[in-house]
Each structure stands twice: as structure tokens, then as C-alpha cells.
Amino acid sequence: MVVVPIGLQVIVAVAKVGKYATSESGDSVEVVERPHGGLSVVVADGQRSGKGAKSISNVAVRKAVALLADGVRDGAAARAAHDYLRTLRGGQVSATLNLASVDLDSRTLVLSRNSHCPVLVYNPAWIGHISPDGWQVLSDPSEAIGIHARTKPVISELTLEAGLTALIFTDGVWTAGERTGQRFSLAARTSQLLAEGDDSPQRLADTLLHEAIALDQGRPADDMTLVVLGIRGRAQPGQVRRMTVDFPV
């Protein structure tokens, strides 16, 4: 959690699980503070699954996190992660890469995508104005990193506002239930949960991941990672920053 000087609170919740019957998830997630204020969440999904995929996603995440911590801008960090992975592995492996940054220099939420999965963003203030249901689906075509020479991220920038909720996820969540024709709408289900009056990002992440696993009949067909980043308006001066990690071994 980070308290933003403009009286907002940033809450990041991560829920993830590996593919059924694999020893390790091929997805990697890291959070890093930005030197000029704010934080970034980096999510990578390595090609295939298991330990091989984990080594690929780790390479991408480590490179991006190191550069962001040094003050490199998001687009440049994503391109550098691509160049590094492509050089290291000879253009033979790929990874999807998402960066979600609360940038206090620009007072914006910066969302960088190298993934076929969209990023879903909700703001109740958008209902009937920017979109009928308050959702924006960021789905412009983008390529995974590591293969093609000129790959670059697709970047969106949104003003920091109380009530903003962003969902970033890997394809195991996006395609959950596909084998049995029971896929669900993440946006619609999130709207239902928000309507219940609890906008806790951790509750949203836990519930959505649990339901995605259930759609795969308790046996995830792919690695699943879901990040919920919420901008809330409850920050108080001097509030303590906290981070909690639950890591089963």
C-alpha cells in the first residue's frame, strides 16, 4: 500500500496459482517503488509452463524492475526487457509483460502491455459518460516480448482518481473455463462484487481467482495470475504503508 500526497490510497492485491500438476508457476510478479514517487507492478508470463517458463518470466521481470527502480520510464523499461530476453535467448522464447505504475510525477496510472490479454479498468465516475458501464477495455493489439526485433509496448495513461480499479492478468485467468464453454466476464463479475459494497482489491483478487479455478474444474489449465490495483480515497496524513505476502511452500 502507498499513500499518495493528493489524499488517495493505492492498494495492490495479487493472487496467483500454477498450472495443475506442474511444480512451479511460470508467472512472475514483483512490486517496486519508483524513485520519483509511486510504485510499479510488473507481471510476466513465460512461454509454456513450469520451471522453464519461470526462468523466462523471471528474466523479464528482473530487468524491468531494475530499470524502473533506477528511474527509467515504463516504455523504455519494457523495451529493454524485450531486448534483453531476445538477446539472452536468441529470439527463441517469449513472455507476455505488463507494467502497471502509479506515477506521482505525472499523477497518472500508466499501463504498459505486451500481451494478448487486455487490461480492464473501472471507474464509477465513467458510467454513462466515458462508457455505459464504467469499464474501459485496453485491448489494442500488442506482441509478447522476446521474439521480434521491433516489439514495443502499448501504453495507456489515466488520471489518478478515487474509485479507479485496474485488473491485470495472465491468460490462465482470461481463458478460464474455455475447455467446457463456461468462460466468465471478469468485468461483469467485478461489477457484481463492487455492487456488494466491498471494494477491497484483495477480496476482488481472491474471489475472481477462486472462481477462475472453479471454471477449470479445480485444475487450472494454465498458470493464473491476477493483479487488482485500486485507487481509493481514504488516505490519512501520516498513514502507515504496509505490504503483506502469503506464500505457500
N, C-alpha and C positions, 0 to 999 in steps of 0.2 A: 504494500500500500504506500502511496506517495501523496502527501498533502500539497496541493498546488497553491501558489500565492494568491490566486484570484478567488479563493474560498471554495474551491472544488476539491473533491477527493477522487483519487484514481485507485481502483481496485482491480487487480488481475487475478483470475482464477484459472487454474489448469487442471484438466482431468484427462488421463491417458491410460491406455491399456494396449498390450501387444496382441498380435495376431494369434488366434487359437493354435495351441500346440507348437509355438515357437519359443525358443529360450530367452529371447530378448526383443524388445520393441525396436523397430527400425526408425522410429521417430525420435527427434531430439528437440528439447525446448530449453531456452535459457533466458534469463532476465538480467538486464544490465542498466545501471544508472548512466545517464548522459552527462558529460562534463559541464554542459551549459544549462543543466536543469532538465528534469523529467526522467523518463525511463523508456527502454525499448524491450520488446519481447520478440525473440527470434524463434521461429518454428521451421524445422526441416524434416522432410520425409524422404529417406534414402530409397533408391531403386530396389525393388523386391522387398524382402523382409528378413528378420533375424539379424545375426551378428554382422553379416556383410553390409546390410542396409544401415545398421547402426554406425559402422565406421564411416560410411559415406555422409550420413547426416551430421555426424559429429564434426567432420572436416568443414562442412559448410557453416555450421553454427559457430564453431570456434573462430573462424576467420571473420565472420560478420560481427560477432560480439567484440572481438579485439579492436576492430576498426571503429565501431560505434563508441566504445569506451575512450578512444583517442580523439573523438570529436569529428570523425568522418561522417558526412551526410549519408542518409539512408540509401539513396540511389547508388552512390559510389560504393558503399559497403556491399550492397547486393551484387553489383557488377564485379567487384573484386573477389567475392566469394565464388562467383561463377568462374572467373578466370583462373583462380587458384585450383578449384576442383578439376577443371578441364585440363590444366597443365599437369597436375599431380597424377590423374588417372588417364591421361592421353585421350580425353574425349570419349571414353568408353562407358562411363556411368553417369547417371543423372540423379538429381534430387529436386523436389519442389522446395521453395523457400519463401517464407512470409516474414515480413518485419512489420510490427505494429509499434509506433513510437508516439509517446506523449512528449511533444517538443515545446518546452517553455520559452524558447527563443521566439517562435512564431505563434505560440498559444494555439497550436493545432494538433490534431491527431493525424499522423502520417501513416498511411497503409501502403506497403510495398508488396507486390505479388509477382512471384514466378511460379505459378501453379494453375492447373486447370480448374481447381476448386475456387468458387467465388469467396469473397468476404461479405458477410451480411452485417449491415449497420442499421440500428433502430434509434429513433428519437421521437418521443410522443409529440414534440412540437412540430414535426413534419406532417402529421396526419392532416389530410385534406389540403395541404399546401405544397410541399415538395413531393409527397407521394400519398396515395389514398390510404395506406395502412401504416404509414410511418417508417417503412423499410426502404433502404437503398441496397440493391444487389450490385456489388462491384465485381463484374464478370468479364471485363474486356479481355480478349484473347492474350495469353501470355505463355511463355515457354519455360519449362523446367531448366535449371542451370546444369552446366557440366558438359554439354554436347556441342552446341552450335556456337560459332565464333562471335557472332554479334548479338547474342542474347542480352536483353536488358529487362529490368523490372517495369511493371505497370504501377504507377504511383497515384494515389488519391490523397487529398488533404481536406480535412474537415475541421471547422472551428470547434474548440473545446466548449461544450455546453453540458450543464447538468441534465441527466436523463439519457445521455448518449450511451449505447451499448453496442459493442462490436463482437462478432463471432468469427473467429479464425479457426480453421480445422483442416485436418488431412483427409484424404479420400476415403479412408475407412469409415469415417463418420458420414461423409457426404453420400456414400453408396450403401449404407447400412440397409439391410432388408431387400436389396436388389435381387438376390437369388430367388426369393419367394414372392416377388412382386408386392412387397409391403413397405416400400420406402416412405419416409415421412418428411413433412416440410419443417425444416428447422425454424424458419421464420414464423410459421403459423403456431408451432408448438411453443416457441419462446413467447409469443404474444399471449398465449393462454396462461403461461406461468406468470408473466408480468401482471396480467389482469387479476391474478390471485392476491396481489398486493405486496409480494416479497420480491424485491428487485436485486437480491443478493447475487452477485456474479458466481460465487461458489455454489449456491443452490442451483442456479441455472446450468452450470457446467456439469455438476454431478448428476442432475436429473436427465439432461439431454444425453450424456454418455451412457447412463444406465439404460435408457430407452433404445439407444442405438445398438447396444449389445443385445438387448432383448429381441430386436428385429432380426438379428443374425442368429437367433435361437440360442443365445448364450455362448456362441462360438464365433467370435469376431473373424470375419473373412479377411480382414486386413488390419494392420496397425491403426489404432484410433487415437487421435489427439484432438482435444477441443480446448481452446482458449477463449474465455469471456473477459473482455476488458470493459469495465463500466466507469463512466464519469458521473459522480454523484455530487449533490450539493449540500453535504453535511459536515464539511471540514470545519474544525475549530482552531483558533490560533494556538500554536504550540502542541498540536496533537501528535502523539507518538506514531512513528512509522513502524509497521510490523510486516514480517513475512513468515508464513507457516508452510512447512513442507511435510507431506505424508508420503513416505517412500517405502512400500512393502518390499521385503527381500526374502 
